[in-house]
Structures are given as C-alpha cells and as structure tokens.
Amino acid sequence: MIKLPKEQRQRVIVNAALDVLRDKGIMEVSFENVAPRTIDKISASTVKSVFKTRDALWTAVIEADGTGKAREEAATLGFHD
C-alpha cells in the first residue's frame, strides 16, 4: 500500500466511492465496496480508519458529488448530511 498523507488518502477513497455511487447507487457505498476500487486497493479497515462511520463516508461522497445523485438517493433513504 502506498502511504499517502491523510487528505490525499481521503480524496482517493472519495473518488473510489463516487465510482461505486455511479455504478451501483448510494446504498452500495460501503467500506467493503469502496476499498477495492481505490487506486492502490486498500483494505476496508483502512477506509474505516479514515472515515470512522458509513455516515461520515456518505457525507463526504454527497459533498463531492457534483451531480446531486448522492444527495437525492440518500434523502430518499432518510439520510441527511
């Protein structure tokens, strides 16, 4: 695994999470589904160490998603960032 500074690691994870969002929707944005999509194939536990909860990961994805898809899907599930 490539050792990246925290902010850069967060960007890598969020980019992978956006890929999952585009392909499968917000419900599939999880530590386990995002980890293998990162450029360096980090573990789910590494994703969890960066974003402590699924809600924190979802919030980051919603903020990074320029299409509004994440926010819309999350809202239908009762999630509000």
N, C-alpha and C positions, 0 to 999 in steps of 0.2 A: 504494500500500500504506500502511496505517495503521501508524505507528511506535508499537509498544507496548513497555512495559518487559518484560524477559526473562521474569519469572514469569507475567505475563499472556499473553505470546506462547505460552509452554509450555501454559497452560490452553486456549487457543484451539486449538492443534494437537491436544492430547489429546482434546478434545471432538470434533473432526473425526475423529480416529482411532477413537473409540468409535462414531461413526456408521458408519464403514466396517466395524468389527467386527460391529455388529448386522446390517448388510445383507449382508455377504459373508464374514465369518469372519476369524480372525486371520491366515491366510496372505495375505490381501489388504491387510493393514495395512502399507503401504509409503510411502516419501516421495512417490512419484508418485501414489498413490491418495488420500492424505490431503490433500495441498496444495489441490486444487480444492474440497474440502469445507469449508475454513476460511471464516470469515465474510468475509474480505477477499481470498479466492482467491490466497493466496501461492504462490510457486513451490516446486517440490520441493527446489531448492537451499536455500531458506530453511528448510524443515523440517529438512534435513540439517545446516544450520548450528546449529540449536537442539538437535537430537538427533543426535549425531555418527554413530551406527550404528543399524541396524534393531533390534538387540538393546536399545539404550537406549530406542528408541521403544516397542518391545513391553513392556519393563519398566514404563514409565510407564503404558501402557494397562492392563496387568494390575493395577497398583496402583490405578488409578482406576475400574476396572470393578467395580461393586457386585454383579454377578450371578454372578461366578465363571466365566463363559463363556470369557473370555480365558485365564485360568489353565488351565482344563481343556483347551481346544484346544491351547494352547502345550505343555502337558505331553505330549499325545499325539504331538507332533512332536519330543519330546526337549528342549524348551526349558524351562529352569528359571530363574526370576528370582532 
